[in-house]
């Protein structure tokens, strides 16, 4: 009995080993294929996430390219032109704004004072001087990020027709959280970064923003700070 049983067992063992080997190879192939598919999906997800994050960062603040520095202000002569770069168009779309075309006017923004310090809602600033020649202009302030819902909107800016002026035609606006005499522009929030926007309408400097002199734009000086 033993002489007939051993050959049967020895013949069965190679068959079982072969099946196990083929199963192992199939499993490794499936695992390898699954790993490649997972790696492809991971790469696509990572690329999409990084793309969305960089696009959000590039369009969250102001225009990233194409500005012309004029003192504390930055002029943006091409944001409303046909040659505006894709980032400028993305910023306009995100804000829901219609930019000024070259024939309509010029936008200038400021996020720092004359000393190069970032504008902060916890501080008080004086915006004084004159503007380049224009048929009309507006100056507004806005906080970066969401507005505080508990803070009432008293005023967001001044126009050239309502601002109080000195006898020489120059003006002085106080940007502060507390009530101020004269041209008071309330801060949009209690603390945090803010940005000023000066819009010149029907101005001859729209097509030559690089020629605007520093003395032609308002100065921005910090008078006190709660920090």
KOLFIZA-732667 format. One record per residue: residue in three letters; residue number from 0; x, y, z of N, C-alpha, C, O, CB in turn; chain. Coordinates in steps of 0.05 Angstrom, whole numbers, plus 5000, padded with zeros to 4 digits. Glycine has a CB too. Example, Ala and Ser with C-alpha at 12.3 -4.5 7.8 and 13.67 -1.06 7.14 Angstrom:
BEGIN
code|pos|n.X|n.Y|n.Z|ca.X|ca.Y|ca.Z|c.X|c.Y|c.Z|o.X|o.Y|o.Z|cb.X|cb.Y|cb.Z|unit
ALA|0|5264|4886|5156|5246|4910|5156|5264|4934|5156|5285|4934|5169|5226|4911|5181|A
SER|1|5257|4955|5142|5273|4979|5143|5258|5001|5157|5268|5023|5161|5282|4988|5114|A
***
This chain:
BEGIN
code|pos|n.X|n.Y|n.Z|ca.X|ca.Y|ca.Z|c.X|c.Y|c.Z|o.X|o.Y|o.Z|cb.X|cb.Y|cb.Z|unit
UNK|0|5017|4976|5000|5000|5000|5000|5017|5025|5000|5011|5045|4987|4981|5000|5024|A
UNK|1|5039|5023|5015|5056|5047|5017|5070|5053|4991|5075|5076|4984|5076|5044|5039|A
UNK|2|5076|5031|4975|5090|5035|4950|5072|5047|4929|5082|5060|4911|5102|5009|4940|A
UNK|3|5046|5043|4931|5028|5054|4911|5018|5082|4920|5010|5098|4902|5004|5036|4908|A
UNK|4|5019|5088|4946|5009|5115|4955|5030|5136|4950|5022|5159|4942|5003|5114|4985|A
UNK|5|5055|5131|4953|5076|5152|4950|5077|5164|4923|5079|5188|4920|5102|5141|4958|A
UNK|6|5076|5148|4901|5077|5160|4874|5053|5179|4869|5056|5199|4856|5078|5139|4853|A
UNK|7|5029|5171|4880|5006|5188|4876|5010|5215|4889|5003|5236|4878|4981|5175|4887|A
UNK|8|5021|5214|4914|5026|5240|4928|5047|5256|4914|5044|5281|4911|5034|5235|4957|A
UNK|9|5068|5243|4904|5089|5258|4891|5080|5270|4865|5090|5291|4856|5113|5241|4886|A
UNK|10|5061|5257|4851|5050|5268|4827|5031|5291|4832|5028|5309|4815|5037|5247|4810|A
UNK|11|5017|5290|4854|4997|5311|4860|5011|5337|4869|5000|5359|4864|4978|5302|4881|A
UNK|12|5034|5335|4883|5047|5358|4894|5055|5378|4872|5051|5402|4876|5071|5350|4910|A
UNK|13|5067|5370|4850|5074|5389|4829|5050|5403|4818|5051|5427|4811|5089|5376|4807|A
UNK|14|5027|5390|4815|5003|5403|4805|4993|5425|4824|4986|5446|4815|4981|5382|4801|A
UNK|15|4993|5419|4849|4984|5439|4869|5004|5463|4869|4995|5486|4871|4983|5426|4897|A
UNK|16|5029|5457|4868|5049|5478|4868|5046|5496|4843|5050|5520|4844|5078|5466|4869|A
UNK|17|5040|5483|4820|5036|5498|4795|5013|5517|4797|5014|5540|4789|5033|5480|4772|A
UNK|18|4990|5506|4808|4967|5523|4811|4972|5546|4830|4964|5569|4825|4943|5506|4821|A
UNK|19|4986|5540|4852|4993|5561|4871|5011|5582|4858|5008|5606|4864|5006|5549|4896|A
UNK|20|5030|5573|4842|5048|5592|4829|5033|5610|4810|5038|5634|4809|5070|5578|4815|A
UNK|21|5015|5598|4794|5000|5614|4775|4982|5634|4789|4979|5657|4781|4983|5596|4756|A
UNK|22|4969|5625|4811|4952|5643|4827|4968|5666|4838|4959|5689|4839|4939|5628|4849|A
UNK|23|4992|5660|4847|5009|5681|4859|5017|5702|4837|5017|5726|4842|5034|5669|4871|A
UNK|24|5023|5691|4813|5030|5710|4791|5007|5727|4783|5010|5751|4778|5041|5694|4767|A
UNK|25|4983|5715|4782|4959|5730|4775|4953|5751|4796|4946|5774|4790|4934|5711|4772|A
UNK|26|4956|5744|4821|4951|5763|4843|4971|5786|4842|4963|5809|4845|4954|5749|4870|A
UNK|27|4997|5780|4836|5016|5801|4834|5011|5819|4810|5014|5843|4812|5044|5790|4832|A
UNK|28|5001|5808|4788|4995|5824|4765|4971|5842|4770|4972|5866|4763|4988|5805|4741|A
UNK|29|4951|5831|4783|4927|5848|4790|4935|5870|4809|4927|5893|4806|4905|5831|4802|A
UNK|30|4952|5863|4829|4961|5882|4849|4977|5904|4835|4974|5928|4841|4977|5869|4871|A
UNK|31|4995|5896|4817|5011|5916|4803|4994|5934|4785|4999|5958|4785|5032|5902|4785|A
UNK|32|4974|5922|4772|4957|5939|4755|4940|5958|4772|4936|5981|4765|4938|5921|4738|A
UNK|33|4930|5948|4795|4915|5965|4813|4932|5988|4824|4922|6010|4827|4903|5948|4836|A
UNK|34|4957|5981|4830|4975|6002|4840|4980|6024|4819|4981|6047|4826|5001|5989|4849|A
UNK|35|4983|6015|4794|4987|6035|4773|4963|6053|4769|4965|6077|4766|4994|6021|4747|A
UNK|36|4939|6041|4770|4914|6056|4767|4911|6076|4790|4904|6099|4787|4890|6038|4765|A
UNK|37|4917|6066|4815|4915|6083|4838|4935|6106|4837|4929|6128|4845|4920|6067|4863|A
UNK|38|4959|6100|4827|4980|6121|4824|4971|6142|4804|4976|6166|4808|5006|6109|4816|A
UNK|39|4959|6133|4782|4949|6152|4762|4927|6170|4774|4928|6195|4771|4938|6138|4737|A
UNK|40|4908|6159|4789|4887|6175|4801|4899|6193|4822|4890|6216|4825|4866|6156|4814|A
UNK|41|4918|6184|4837|4931|6201|4858|4945|6224|4845|4944|6247|4855|4951|6184|4875|A
UNK|42|4959|6219|4823|4973|6241|4809|4954|6261|4798|4959|6285|4800|4990|6229|4786|A
UNK|43|4932|6252|4786|4912|6270|4775|4899|6287|4798|4895|6311|4795|4890|6255|4760|A
UNK|44|4892|6274|4820|4880|6288|4842|4900|6309|4854|4892|6331|4861|4871|6268|4864|A
UNK|45|4925|6301|4857|4945|6319|4867|4949|6343|4849|4951|6366|4858|4972|6305|4871|A
UNK|46|4950|6338|4823|4953|6360|4803|4929|6379|4804|4933|6403|4803|4957|6349|4776|A
UNK|47|4905|6367|4805|4881|6384|4806|4880|6401|4832|4873|6424|4831|4856|6367|4804|A
UNK|48|4888|6388|4854|4888|6403|4880|4908|6426|4880|4902|6448|4888|4894|6384|4902|A
UNK|49|4933|6420|4870|4953|6441|4868|4945|6463|4849|4949|6487|4854|4980|6429|4860|A
UNK|50|4932|6456|4827|4923|6476|4807|4902|6494|4819|4904|6519|4816|4913|6463|4783|A
UNK|51|4883|6483|4833|4862|6499|4845|4873|6516|4867|4865|6540|4870|4839|6481|4856|A
UNK|52|4892|6506|4883|4903|6521|4905|4919|6545|4894|4917|6567|4905|4921|6503|4922|A
UNK|53|4936|6540|4874|4951|6562|4863|4934|6583|4849|4939|6607|4850|4972|6552|4843|A
UNK|54|4913|6574|4835|4894|6593|4823|4880|6610|4844|4876|6634|4840|4874|6578|4806|A
UNK|55|4872|6597|4866|4859|6612|4888|4878|6632|4900|4870|6655|4906|4849|6593|4909|A
UNK|56|4903|6624|4904|4923|6643|4915|4929|6666|4897|4931|6689|4906|4949|6628|4922|A
UNK|57|4930|6660|4871|4937|6681|4851|4915|6702|4847|4921|6725|4840|4944|6669|4825|A
UNK|58|4890|6694|4852|4868|6712|4847|4854|6721|4872|4834|6735|4871|4847|6698|4829|A
UNK|59|4865|6714|4896|4852|6721|4921|4855|6750|4927|4836|6763|4937|4862|6704|4943|A
UNK|60|4879|6761|4922|4884|6789|4929|4878|6807|4905|4856|6807|4894|4913|6792|4938|A
UNK|61|4899|6823|4897|4896|6841|4875|4907|6828|4850|4912|6804|4848|4909|6867|4880|A
UNK|62|4911|6845|4830|4922|6836|4805|4952|6829|4809|4966|6845|4821|4919|6857|4783|A
UNK|63|4961|6806|4800|4989|6798|4806|5009|6810|4787|5032|6812|4794|4991|6768|4804|A
UNK|64|5001|6818|4763|5020|6828|4743|5009|6853|4730|4985|6859|4731|5026|6806|4722|A
UNK|65|5027|6868|4717|5019|6890|4700|5016|6917|4715|5006|6936|4703|4995|6884|4687|A
UNK|66|5025|6919|4740|5021|6944|4754|5044|6963|4750|5067|6955|4744|5018|6938|4784|A
UNK|67|5039|6989|4753|5059|7011|4751|5059|7026|4777|5038|7038|4785|5053|7030|4727|A
UNK|68|5081|7025|4792|5083|7037|4818|5084|7068|4816|5100|7078|4800|5107|7027|4834|A
UNK|69|5067|7081|4831|5068|7110|4833|5066|7117|4863|5043|7120|4873|5044|7123|4816|A
UNK|70|5088|7120|4876|5088|7125|4905|5077|7100|4919|5086|7078|4914|5071|7149|4912|A
UNK|71|5058|7104|4937|5045|7082|4951|5024|7068|4934|5014|7047|4941|5032|7092|4977|A
UNK|72|5018|7080|4911|4996|7069|4894|5008|7052|4872|5031|7055|4864|4980|7092|4883|A
UNK|73|4991|7035|4861|4999|7019|4838|4977|7023|4817|4953|7018|4822|5002|6988|4845|A
UNK|74|4985|7033|4794|4966|7037|4772|4963|7012|4755|4983|6997|4751|4975|7061|4754|A
UNK|75|4939|7007|4746|4933|6983|4730|4921|6991|4704|4896|6992|4701|4914|6963|4745|A
UNK|76|4937|6998|4684|4927|7010|4659|4915|6989|4640|4901|6997|4621|4948|7025|4646|A
UNK|77|4921|6964|4643|4913|6944|4623|4893|6923|4632|4887|6904|4618|4937|6930|4612|A
UNK|78|4883|6926|4657|4865|6906|4667|4838|6905|4653|4825|6884|4653|4860|6911|4697|A
UNK|79|4831|6927|4640|4805|6927|4625|4809|6927|4595|4789|6931|4581|4790|6951|4633|A
UNK|80|4833|6923|4586|4839|6924|4557|4836|6896|4545|4833|6876|4560|4866|6935|4551|A
UNK|81|4836|6895|4519|4834|6869|4505|4860|6852|4510|4859|6828|4508|4830|6873|4475|A
UNK|82|4882|6866|4517|4907|6851|4522|4911|6844|4551|4934|6838|4558|4929|6868|4512|A
UNK|83|4890|6845|4567|4893|6838|4596|4902|6809|4598|4892|6791|4583|4867|6842|4611|A
UNK|84|4920|6803|4617|4930|6776|4621|4908|6758|4633|4889|6769|4645|4955|6776|4638|A
UNK|85|4911|6732|4632|4890|6714|4643|4886|6717|4672|4863|6714|4682|4897|6686|4637|A
UNK|86|4907|6724|4687|4903|6727|4716|4886|6752|4722|4869|6751|4740|4931|6730|4730|A
UNK|87|4890|6774|4708|4873|6797|4712|4844|6791|4705|4826|6800|4720|4883|6821|4694|A
UNK|88|4839|6776|4684|4812|6769|4678|4800|6751|4699|4776|6753|4705|4811|6755|4650|A
UNK|89|4816|6733|4710|4806|6716|4731|4799|6731|4756|4779|6726|4770|4827|6694|4738|A
UNK|90|4816|6751|4763|4810|6768|4787|4784|6784|4782|4768|6786|4800|4834|6788|4792|A
UNK|91|4781|6795|4758|4756|6809|4752|4732|6791|4754|4711|6799|4765|4757|6822|4724|A
UNK|92|4734|6767|4744|4712|6748|4745|4706|6740|4774|4682|6737|4782|4718|6723|4729|A
UNK|93|4726|6736|4790|4722|6728|4818|4709|6751|4834|4692|6745|4851|4749|6720|4831|A
UNK|94|4717|6776|4829|4705|6798|4843|4678|6806|4832|4662|6819|4846|4724|6822|4842|A
UNK|95|4672|6798|4808|4648|6807|4795|4648|6836|4787|4627|6849|4787|4624|6802|4814|A
UNK|96|4672|6846|4781|4675|6874|4773|4679|6877|4743|4689|6860|4730|4699|6886|4788|A
UNK|97|4671|6901|4734|4676|6908|4706|4698|6929|4706|4694|6951|4715|4650|6920|4692|A
UNK|98|4722|6922|4697|4745|6940|4699|4742|6963|4680|4727|6962|4660|4771|6925|4694|A
UNK|99|4757|6985|4686|4757|7008|4668|4774|7003|4644|4797|6994|4646|4767|7033|4684|A
UNK|100|4763|7008|4621|4778|7006|4596|4797|7030|4594|4794|7050|4608|4760|7004|4571|A
UNK|101|4816|7028|4575|4836|7050|4573|4822|7076|4566|4830|7097|4575|4856|7043|4551|A
UNK|102|4801|7076|4549|4787|7100|4542|4768|7110|4563|4757|7132|4560|4772|7096|4517|A
UNK|103|4763|7095|4584|4745|7102|4605|4758|7114|4630|4747|7133|4642|4728|7079|4613|A
UNK|104|4781|7104|4637|4794|7115|4661|4817|7097|4670|4828|7081|4654|4774|7117|4684|A
UNK|105|4825|7101|4695|4849|7087|4705|4844|7079|4734|4833|7095|4750|4874|7104|4703|A
UNK|106|4851|7055|4742|4849|7045|4769|4876|7045|4783|4896|7036|4771|4837|7016|4770|A
UNK|107|4877|7056|4807|4901|7055|4824|4893|7042|4851|4872|7049|4862|4913|7083|4828|A
UNK|108|4909|7025|4861|4904|7012|4887|4927|7016|4905|4950|7021|4896|4898|6982|4883|A
UNK|109|4922|7015|4931|4943|7018|4951|4937|6999|4974|4915|6998|4985|4945|7047|4962|A
UNK|110|4958|6984|4982|4955|6966|5005|4977|6972|5026|4980|6956|5045|4957|6937|4996|A
UNK|111|4991|6994|5023|5011|7002|5042|5012|7033|5043|5003|7046|5025|5039|6990|5035|A
UNK|112|5024|7043|5065|5026|7072|5067|5053|7082|5055|5067|7066|5042|5025|7081|5097|A
UNK|113|5059|7107|5058|5083|7119|5046|5108|7107|5058|5130|7110|5046|5083|7149|5049|A
UNK|114|5107|7096|5082|5130|7084|5094|5134|7054|5087|5152|7041|5097|5128|7087|5124|A
UNK|115|5116|7044|5070|5118|7016|5062|5105|6997|5081|5108|6972|5078|5146|7009|5059|A
UNK|116|5090|7007|5101|5076|6989|5120|5049|6982|5110|5034|6999|5099|5075|7003|5148|A
UNK|117|5041|6957|5114|5015|6947|5104|4993|6962|5118|4994|6967|5142|5012|6917|5109|A
UNK|118|4972|6969|5103|4949|6983|5114|4934|6964|5132|4927|6942|5124|4931|6994|5092|A
UNK|119|4929|6973|5157|4915|6956|5177|4891|6971|5188|4893|6995|5194|4935|6949|5199|A
UNK|120|4869|6957|5190|4845|6970|5200|4847|6979|5229|4830|6995|5238|4821|6951|5197|A
UNK|121|4866|6970|5244|4870|6978|5271|4884|7005|5273|4887|7016|5295|4885|6957|5287|A
UNK|122|4893|7016|5251|4907|7042|5251|4891|7064|5239|4869|7059|5228|4934|7039|5236|A
UNK|123|4901|7088|5241|4888|7112|5230|4907|7124|5209|4931|7127|5213|4881|7133|5252|A
UNK|124|4896|7131|5186|4912|7142|5164|4900|7168|5153|4876|7173|5155|4913|7121|5141|A
UNK|125|4917|7184|5142|4909|7209|5129|4916|7207|5099|4939|7203|5092|4922|7234|5142|A
UNK|126|4896|7209|5083|4899|7208|5053|4896|7237|5043|4873|7247|5044|4879|7188|5039|A
UNK|127|4917|7249|5034|4916|7278|5029|4930|7284|5003|4948|7269|4994|4928|7294|5052|A
UNK|128|4922|7307|4991|4936|7317|4967|4916|7321|4945|4895|7333|4949|4957|7297|4958|A
UNK|129|4924|7313|4921|4908|7317|4897|4909|7292|4880|4922|7272|4887|4918|7342|4881|A
UNK|130|4895|7292|4859|4894|7269|4840|4903|7279|4813|4902|7303|4807|4866|7256|4839|A
UNK|131|4911|7261|4795|4917|7269|4767|4892|7280|4755|4869|7275|4764|4927|7244|4751|A
UNK|132|4894|7296|4734|4871|7308|4721|4851|7287|4712|4859|7267|4699|4879|7325|4697|A
UNK|133|4826|7291|4718|4805|7272|4711|4778|7287|4712|4775|7306|4728|4805|7247|4729|A
UNK|134|4759|7277|4696|4732|7289|4697|4719|7284|4724|4704|7301|4735|4715|7279|4674|A
UNK|135|4724|7260|4735|4713|7253|4761|4731|7231|4773|4745|7217|4758|4683|7244|4759|A
UNK|136|4729|7227|4799|4744|7205|4812|4729|7196|4837|4713|7210|4848|4772|7215|4819|A
UNK|137|4736|7172|4845|4725|7160|4870|4748|7147|4885|4767|7137|4873|4702|7140|4864|A
UNK|138|4746|7147|4911|4766|7133|4928|4750|7116|4948|4733|7126|4962|4785|7153|4942|A
UNK|139|4756|7091|4949|4741|7072|4965|4760|7055|4982|4784|7053|4975|4722|7054|4948|A
UNK|140|4750|7043|5003|4766|7025|5020|4751|6999|5023|4726|6998|5024|4771|7038|5048|A
UNK|141|4765|6977|5023|4753|6951|5026|4772|6933|5042|4797|6935|5040|4747|6938|4999|A
UNK|142|4761|6916|5059|4777|6897|5073|4781|6872|5057|4764|6865|5041|4764|6890|5100|A
UNK|143|4803|6858|5061|4808|6834|5047|4795|6811|5062|4800|6807|5086|4839|6829|5044|A
UNK|144|4780|6795|5048|4766|6773|5061|4736|6781|5066|4727|6800|5055|4779|6766|5087|A
UNK|145|4723|6764|5082|4695|6769|5087|4690|6793|5105|4705|6798|5123|4682|6744|5099|A
UNK|146|4669|6807|5099|4662|6830|5115|4649|6821|5142|4635|6801|5143|4642|6849|5100|A
UNK|147|4655|6837|5163|4644|6831|5189|4614|6837|5189|4607|6861|5186|4658|6847|5212|A
UNK|148|4596|6817|5191|4567|6823|5189|4557|6840|5212|4536|6852|5208|4552|6797|5189|A
UNK|149|4571|6841|5234|4561|6857|5257|4571|6886|5255|4564|6903|5272|4571|6845|5283|A
UNK|150|4587|6893|5235|4597|6920|5231|4580|6934|5210|4580|6926|5187|4627|6920|5224|A
UNK|151|4565|6955|5217|4548|6969|5198|4565|6983|5176|4587|6993|5181|4530|6989|5212|A
UNK|152|4554|6984|5152|4567|6998|5130|4557|7027|5130|4535|7033|5122|4560|6984|5103|A
UNK|153|4575|7045|5140|4568|7074|5141|4575|7088|5116|4560|7104|5105|4582|7087|5165|A
UNK|154|4599|7083|5106|4609|7095|5081|4632|7078|5071|4649|7069|5087|4617|7125|5086|A
UNK|155|4633|7075|5045|4655|7059|5033|4674|7076|5017|4695|7066|5008|4643|7037|5016|A
UNK|156|4668|7102|5013|4685|7118|4997|4675|7147|4994|4654|7154|5004|4690|7106|4971|A
UNK|157|4690|7162|4978|4683|7190|4971|4685|7193|4941|4699|7178|4927|4702|7210|4986|A
UNK|158|4670|7212|4931|4672|7220|4903|4683|7248|4901|4684|7263|4921|4644|7219|4889|A
UNK|159|4692|7255|4878|4705|7281|4874|4685|7304|4878|4693|7327|4882|4717|7283|4847|A
UNK|160|4659|7298|4876|4639|7320|4878|4630|7324|4907|4618|7345|4913|4615|7313|4861|A
UNK|161|4635|7306|4925|4625|7309|4952|4647|7313|4973|4641|7320|4996|4609|7285|4960|A
UNK|162|4672|7308|4966|4694|7310|4986|4699|7340|4992|4697|7357|4975|4720|7297|4975|A
UNK|163|4704|7346|5018|4710|7373|5026|4739|7380|5019|4757|7363|5022|4705|7376|5057|A
UNK|164|4743|7404|5008|4770|7412|4999|4779|7437|5013|4764|7452|5025|4769|7416|4969|A
UNK|165|4806|7441|5012|4818|7465|5022|4814|7487|5001|4804|7482|4979|4848|7461|5029|A
UNK|166|4823|7511|5007|4820|7533|4989|4836|7529|4963|4830|7540|4942|4828|7560|5002|A
UNK|167|4858|7514|4965|4874|7508|4941|4865|7484|4925|4878|7476|4906|4903|7504|4950|A
UNK|168|4842|7473|4933|4831|7450|4918|4840|7423|4928|4831|7403|4918|4837|7453|4890|A
UNK|169|4859|7422|4946|4869|7397|4956|4850|7386|4978|4834|7401|4989|4897|7399|4967|A
UNK|170|4851|7360|4983|4833|7348|5002|4849|7332|5022|4872|7326|5018|4812|7330|4988|A
UNK|171|4835|7325|5044|4847|7308|5065|4825|7290|5076|4805|7299|5086|4860|7325|5088|A
UNK|172|4830|7264|5074|4811|7243|5083|4823|7228|5106|4846|7219|5103|4802|7224|5059|A
UNK|173|4809|7224|5127|4818|7209|5150|4805|7181|5149|4781|7178|5150|4812|7223|5177|A
UNK|174|4822|7161|5147|4813|7133|5147|4817|7122|5175|4840|7117|5183|4829|7116|5125|A
UNK|175|4795|7117|5189|4797|7109|5217|4772|7094|5225|4751|7096|5212|4802|7133|5235|A
UNK|176|4774|7079|5247|4750|7065|5258|4732|7083|5273|4708|7080|5273|4759|7041|5275|A
UNK|177|4744|7103|5288|4729|7121|5304|4720|7146|5287|4733|7152|5267|4745|7131|5328|A
UNK|178|4699|7158|5295|4688|7181|5281|4709|7204|5281|4720|7210|5302|4661|7191|5293|A
UNK|179|4712|7217|5258|4731|7239|5255|4717|7263|5243|4699|7259|5227|4756|7230|5238|A
UNK|180|4726|7287|5249|4715|7311|5236|4724|7313|5207|4745|7303|5199|4722|7336|5251|A
UNK|181|4707|7326|5191|4714|7329|5163|4708|7304|5146|4688|7291|5150|4744|7336|5160|A
UNK|182|4727|7298|5128|4723|7275|5110|4732|7250|5125|4755|7242|5125|4740|7279|5084|A
UNK|183|4712|7237|5137|4718|7212|5152|4710|7188|5135|4687|7186|5127|4703|7212|5179|A
UNK|184|4729|7170|5131|4723|7145|5117|4726|7122|5137|4748|7116|5145|4743|7142|5092|A
UNK|185|4704|7110|5145|4705|7089|5165|4720|7064|5155|4718|7057|5132|4677|7081|5174|A
UNK|186|4733|7051|5174|4746|7026|5168|4725|7004|5164|4705|7004|5179|4766|7018|5190|A
UNK|187|4728|6986|5145|4708|6966|5140|4709|6943|5161|4691|6926|5161|4711|6954|5113|A
UNK|188|4729|6942|5178|4731|6921|5198|4747|6931|5221|4760|6953|5220|4745|6896|5186|A
UNK|189|4747|6916|5243|4761|6925|5267|4791|6922|5265|4807|6938|5276|4751|6910|5291|A
UNK|190|4800|6901|5251|4829|6896|5248|4833|6879|5223|4814|6868|5212|4841|6881|5273|A
UNK|191|4858|6879|5214|4864|6864|5190|4871|6881|5166|4868|6906|5168|4841|6846|5182|A
UNK|192|4881|6870|5145|4890|6885|5122|4867|6898|5107|4845|6886|5105|4906|6868|5103|A
UNK|193|4872|6922|5096|4852|6936|5079|4866|6946|5054|4890|6946|5052|4839|6960|5095|A
UNK|194|4850|6954|5035|4860|6962|5009|4845|6987|5000|4820|6987|5001|4859|6940|4988|A
UNK|195|4859|7007|4989|4847|7031|4978|4846|7028|4948|4864|7016|4935|4862|7056|4987|A
UNK|196|4825|7039|4936|4823|7040|4907|4815|7068|4898|4796|7079|4907|4801|7019|4897|A
UNK|197|4832|7079|4880|4827|7105|4869|4821|7102|4839|4837|7092|4824|4852|7124|4873|A
UNK|198|4797|7109|4831|4788|7107|4803|4786|7134|4790|4771|7151|4800|4761|7091|4801|A
UNK|199|4801|7138|4769|4800|7163|4754|4784|7159|4729|4790|7141|4713|4829|7173|4747|A
UNK|200|4764|7175|4725|4746|7172|4701|4752|7194|4681|4755|7217|4687|4716|7173|4710|A
UNK|201|4754|7185|4656|4759|7203|4633|4784|7220|4639|4783|7244|4640|4735|7222|4628|A
UNK|202|4806|7206|4643|4832|7219|4649|4852|7215|4627|4853|7194|4615|4843|7208|4676|A
UNK|203|4868|7236|4621|4888|7233|4599|4911|7215|4607|4926|7206|4589|4898|7260|4591|A
UNK|204|4914|7208|4632|4937|7192|4641|4931|7162|4638|4948|7145|4644|4945|7198|4669|A
UNK|205|4907|7154|4629|4900|7126|4627|4918|7112|4607|4925|7088|4612|4871|7123|4619|A
UNK|206|4926|7125|4586|4943|7112|4566|4972|7116|4571|4989|7105|4557|4936|7124|4539|A
UNK|207|4979|7131|4592|5008|7135|4598|5012|7135|4629|5021|7155|4640|5017|7162|4586|A
UNK|208|5004|7113|4641|5006|7112|4671|5034|7114|4681|5039|7123|4703|4994|7086|4681|A
UNK|209|5054|7106|4664|5081|7108|4673|5092|7136|4676|5113|7140|4688|5098|7093|4654|A
UNK|210|5078|7156|4665|5087|7183|4667|5075|7198|4691|5082|7222|4695|5080|7198|4641|A
UNK|211|5058|7185|4706|5046|7199|4729|5067|7202|4751|5080|7183|4758|5022|7182|4740|A
UNK|212|5070|7227|4761|5090|7233|4781|5078|7227|4809|5054|7227|4813|5099|7262|4780|A
UNK|213|5096|7222|4827|5088|7215|4855|5072|7238|4868|5054|7233|4883|5112|7208|4872|A
UNK|214|5080|7262|4862|5066|7285|4874|5038|7289|4864|5022|7304|4875|5082|7310|4869|A
UNK|215|5031|7274|4842|5004|7277|4831|4984|7259|4843|4960|7262|4838|5005|7272|4801|A
UNK|216|4992|7241|4860|4973|7222|4874|4973|7229|4903|4992|7240|4914|4982|7193|4869|A
UNK|217|4951|7222|4917|4949|7228|4946|4970|7213|4962|4977|7190|4956|4921|7221|4956|A
UNK|218|4979|7226|4983|4997|7213|5002|4981|7196|5022|4957|7203|5027|5015|7234|5017|A
UNK|219|4993|7176|5033|4980|7159|5053|4999|7157|5077|5019|7144|5076|4973|7130|5042|A
UNK|220|4991|7171|5099|5008|7172|5122|4993|7160|5146|4970|7166|5150|5018|7200|5128|A
UNK|221|5007|7144|5162|4995|7133|5186|4999|7152|5209|5021|7160|5215|5007|7105|5193|A
UNK|222|4977|7160|5223|4978|7179|5245|4979|7165|5272|4992|7175|5290|4955|7197|5243|A
UNK|223|4966|7143|5275|4966|7128|5300|4958|7099|5294|4946|7093|5274|4948|7141|5322|A
UNK|224|4964|7082|5314|4957|7054|5310|4951|7041|5337|4965|7047|5357|4980|7039|5296|A
UNK|225|4930|7025|5338|4922|7013|5364|4939|6988|5370|4937|6978|5393|4893|7005|5363|A
UNK|226|4955|6978|5352|4971|6954|5357|4994|6960|5376|5010|6942|5382|4982|6943|5330|A
***
